Amino acid sequence: MRLVFLGLAFVAGAVSSPAVAGELPEIFDSGKLLATSGVSQVEGAGGGGLASWALITGYGTRNGVGANIHYTGVALPDYRLDSMGAAVGLFDRVELSYAWQSFDTQGVGAALGLGKGFVFHQNIYGAKLKLIGNAVYDQDSWLPQLSIGLQHKENDRGAIIAAVGGKGSVGTDFYLAASKLFLAQSLLVNATVRETRANQLGILGFGGDKHGDYSTQFEGSAAYLISRNFAVGAELRTKPSNLKIAHEGDAWDLFAAWFVNKNLSVTLAYADMGNIVIRNNQHGAYLSVQTGL
């Protein structure tokens, strides 16, 4: 976390210093409309907090590049999830991302015999490719922007995952996302179909003693722009329930995002992650900060 805040300070300083800003290559053109880069999804992709969108992260146009770093924290009654990482958008066509997640079991770890504050860690490597459409410029068409993507996840607790019935500690999600922006109505809607074996987004591994194969899951988002800088909305994400140890429910959130400028955004949300292992009703505060070029 310390490194992330140092990174935030570095990027913020770079964009605010006239001398440094004047030296930035023209390829960082920041030509896209404010808020059309989305925010950093909890697994590192450009989108909402829970859902991956078809939009490419950053404000680079088809002639430019955008990049950002993020920190996200989700405080639940019995657990805590922290995510930090970086993403780059290349020519409004390709997105590459990385996120590192830390999942603290707090008191539940002791109840499960793992020890109080036992932590799962996960590395997530993402890639996204825009196929067709343009969410901003295709206002005279019902065709949404379509993108395909993947997220390769590596968990460091293979022995624990096997003990709770998980099939493995490494897995890859694949998704198809469709995003449509209605400029006249200040409304963005997104629908994503994800093929996954992940248990609790991969924090508890992949596949299980109840179901081991890929299943098709849905992610939906709607965001309304109240003003040029503020957006509110809601998301829903379905999840597979692969483990016999506990039923895994769907997740949803209600969010408000403040786009301070193209270099900084802050997202606050009420997030409900459903049941997690032996604790029901895991809902709480979600905070995400993103800064970049």
C-alpha positions in Angstrom: 0.0 0.0 0.0 2.9 2.3 0.8 4.2 1.9 -2.8 0.8 2.8 -4.2 0.6 6.0 -2.3 4.1 6.9 -3.3 3.0 6.2 -6.9 -0.1 8.4 -6.5 2.1 11.2 -5.2 4.5 10.8 -8.1 1.9 10.8 -10.8 0.0 13.7 -9.2 3.2 15.7 -9.0 4.1 14.9 -12.6 0.8 16.1 -14.0 0.7 19.3 -11.8 4.3 20.4 -12.5 4.4 22.6 -15.6 8.0 21.7 -16.3 7.4 18.0 -16.2 4.0 18.2 -18.0 5.7 20.1 -20.8 8.1 17.2 -21.3 5.4 14.6 -21.6 5.3 13.0 -25.1 2.5 14.0 -27.3 1.3 10.4 -27.4 -0.4 11.1 -24.0 -3.0 13.1 -25.8 -5.8 12.8 -23.2 -8.3 13.4 -26.0 -11.2 11.3 -24.8 -14.2 12.8 -22.9 -14.0 13.1 -19.1 -15.3 9.9 -17.4 -15.3 7.8 -20.6 -12.3 5.8 -19.3 -14.3 4.4 -16.5 -12.6 3.7 -13.2 -10.5 0.7 -12.0 -12.4 -2.5 -11.6 -11.5 -4.5 -8.5 -9.5 -6.9 -10.6 -7.7 -4.1 -12.4 -9.6 -3.7 -15.7 -11.2 -0.5 -16.9 -14.9 -0.4 -16.0 -16.9 -0.1 -12.8 -16.0 -1.4 -9.4 -17.3 -4.9 -9.9 -17.8 -5.2 -13.7 -15.4 -5.0 -16.6 -16.6 -2.7 -19.3 -15.9 -2.7 -23.1 -14.3 0.8 -22.7 -10.5 1.0 -22.9 -8.9 2.5 -19.8 -7.2 5.9 -19.9 -7.9 9.0 -21.9 -5.7 8.2 -24.9 -7.5 8.4 -28.3 -6.8 6.1 -31.3 -3.6 8.1 -31.8 -2.6 8.1 -28.1 -1.9 6.2 -24.9 -3.4 6.4 -21.5 -2.1 5.0 -18.2 -3.1 4.9 -14.6 -2.6 3.4 -11.2 -5.2 2.6 -8.6 -5.9 1.6 -5.0 -9.1 0.0 -3.9 -10.2 -1.0 -0.4 -13.4 -2.9 0.6 -14.2 -3.1 4.3 -16.7 -5.9 5.1 -18.0 -6.9 8.6 -15.7 -10.0 8.8 -13.1 -9.5 6.0 -11.1 -6.8 4.2 -10.1 -6.7 0.5 -7.4 -4.4 -0.8 -6.4 -4.1 -4.5 -3.7 -2.1 -6.1 -2.3 -2.1 -9.6 -1.7 -0.3 -12.9 -3.3 -0.3 -16.4 -2.4 1.1 -19.8 -4.7 1.8 -22.8 -3.0 1.6 -26.2 -4.6 3.7 -29.0 -8.1 3.1 -27.7 -7.8 -0.5 -28.9 -5.9 -2.6 -26.4 -5.8 -2.5 -22.6 -3.2 -4.2 -20.4 -3.6 -4.4 -16.6 -2.2 -5.8 -13.5 -3.7 -6.0 -10.0 -2.4 -7.4 -6.7 -5.1 -8.3 -4.2 -4.9 -8.9 -0.5 -7.8 -10.6 1.3 -7.6 -10.5 5.1 -9.7 -13.1 6.9 -9.4 -11.2 10.2 -11.3 -13.0 13.0 -12.7 -15.7 10.7 -9.2 -17.0 10.1 -8.9 -17.9 13.7 -12.4 -19.6 13.6 -11.2 -21.7 10.7 -8.0 -22.7 12.4 -5.8 -20.6 10.0 -4.9 -17.9 12.5 -6.3 -14.5 13.1 -5.6 -12.1 10.2 -4.7 -14.9 7.8 -4.3 -13.3 4.3 -4.8 -14.6 0.8 -2.9 -12.9 -2.0 -3.6 -12.9 -5.7 -1.9 -11.6 -8.8 -4.2 -10.7 -11.7 -2.9 -10.1 -15.2 -5.4 -8.7 -17.7 -5.8 -8.0 -21.4 -8.7 -6.5 -23.3 -9.2 -5.9 -27.1 -11.8 -3.6 -28.6 -13.5 -5.4 -31.5 -16.1 -3.1 -33.0 -18.1 0.1 -32.2 -17.3 3.3 -30.3 -19.3 4.0 -27.2 -18.9 7.8 -27.7 -19.1 8.5 -31.4 -21.7 5.9 -32.5 -24.6 8.0 -31.2 -26.6 7.4 -34.4 -26.4 3.7 -34.0 -27.7 1.1 -31.5 -24.5 -0.9 -31.9 -22.5 -0.9 -28.6 -18.8 -1.0 -28.2 -17.8 -4.6 -28.0 -14.6 -5.9 -26.4 -13.1 -9.3 -25.4 -10.8 -9.8 -22.5 -9.1 -12.2 -20.1 -7.9 -12.1 -16.5 -5.2 -14.6 -15.5 -5.2 -15.1 -11.7 -2.6 -16.7 -9.5 -3.3 -17.3 -5.8 -0.6 -18.0 -3.3 -2.6 -20.2 -0.9 -2.8 -23.5 -2.9 -2.7 -25.8 0.2 -5.6 -23.9 1.9 -7.6 -23.8 -1.3 -7.3 -27.6 -1.7 -8.3 -28.1 1.9 -11.6 -26.2 1.4 -12.3 -28.2 -1.8 -10.9 -26.0 -4.5 -9.5 -27.6 -7.6 -6.6 -25.2 -8.1 -4.9 -21.9 -7.2 -4.4 -20.7 -10.8 -7.2 -19.9 -13.3 -8.1 -17.6 -16.2 -11.4 -15.8 -16.8 -12.6 -14.9 -20.3 -15.2 -12.2 -21.0 -17.2 -10.4 -23.7 -18.3 -6.9 -22.7 -20.8 -4.5 -24.4 -20.9 -0.8 -23.5 -23.3 1.8 -24.8 -23.2 5.5 -24.0 -26.3 7.6 -24.5 -24.8 11.1 -24.5 -28.1 13.0 -24.7 -29.4 11.1 -21.7 -26.0 11.2 -19.8 -26.4 7.4 -19.3 -23.9 4.6 -19.8 -25.0 0.9 -19.7 -22.8 -2.1 -19.8 -23.4 -5.9 -20.0 -20.6 -8.4 -19.7 -20.7 -12.2 -20.0 -17.8 -14.0 -18.2 -16.6 -17.6 -18.4 -15.0 -18.4 -15.1 -14.2 -21.1 -12.5 -13.3 -18.6 -9.8 -14.4 -18.9 -6.2 -14.9 -15.5 -4.7 -13.3 -13.8 -7.7 -10.4 -16.3 -7.3 -9.5 -15.5 -3.7 -10.6 -19.1 -2.8 -9.1 -20.6 -5.9 -10.8 -22.1 -9.0 -13.3 -24.9 -9.4 -14.5 -27.0 -6.5 -15.9 -30.2 -5.0 -19.4 -29.2 -6.1 -18.6 -27.8 -9.6 -15.3 -27.9 -11.3 -15.9 -26.6 -14.9 -16.3 -23.2 -16.3 -19.7 -21.5 -15.9 -21.2 -18.5 -17.6 -21.8 -15.5 -15.3 -23.2 -12.0 -15.9 -22.0 -8.5 -15.0 -24.3 -5.5 -15.5 -23.7 -1.7 -14.9 -25.6 1.5 -15.3 -24.1 4.9 -14.6 -25.8 8.3 -14.8 -23.8 11.5 -15.1 -25.3 14.0 -12.8 -22.8 16.7 -13.9 -19.6 16.8 -15.9 -17.6 15.5 -12.9 -20.1 13.3 -10.9 -21.7 10.0 -11.8 -23.9 7.6 -9.8 -24.9 4.1 -10.6 -25.4 0.5 -9.7 -23.8 -2.9 -10.6 -24.7 -6.5 -10.4 -22.3 -9.4 -10.7 -23.3 -13.1 -10.5 -20.8 -15.7 -9.2 -20.5 -19.4 -9.4 -21.0 -21.5 -6.3 -18.4 -24.3 -6.7 -17.5 -25.2 -3.1 -19.5 -27.4 -0.7 -18.2 -25.5 2.3 -20.6 -22.6 1.6 -23.0 -21.2 -0.9 -21.6 -18.2 -2.8 -24.1 -15.5 -3.6 -24.1 -12.7 -6.1 -22.5 -9.3 -5.6 -23.9 -5.8 -6.2 -23.1 -2.2 -5.4 -24.4 1.3 -5.4 -21.7 3.8 -6.3 -20.8 7.5 -6.7 -17.8 8.5 -8.7 -16.1 12.0 -8.7 -13.9 12.7 -11.8 -11.8 15.5 -10.4 -10.1 15.8 -13.8 -8.6 13.4 -16.3 -5.7 12.7 -13.9 -7.7 11.8 -10.8 -11.0 10.1 -9.8 -12.4 8.9 -6.6 -15.2 6.3 -6.2 -17.3 5.5 -3.1 -19.7 2.7 -3.0 -21.9 0.5 -0.8 -20.9 -3.1 -1.8 -22.6 -6.3 -1.0 -20.5 -9.4 -1.6 -23.0 -11.9 -0.3 -21.9 -14.9 1.7 -18.2 -15.6 2.1 -17.3 -19.0 3.5 -18.9 -19.1 7.0 -20.1 -15.5 7.2 -23.3 -14.2 5.6 -24.3 -10.7 4.7 -20.8 -9.4 3.8 -21.6 -5.8 2.9 -19.7 -2.5 3.5 -17.8 0.5 2.2 -15.9 0.5 -1.0 -13.3 3.2 -1.8 -11.2 3.4 -4.9 -8.7 6.1 -6.0 -7.3 6.2 -9.6 -4.7 8.6 -10.9 -2.8 8.7 -14.2 -2.1 10.3 -17.6 
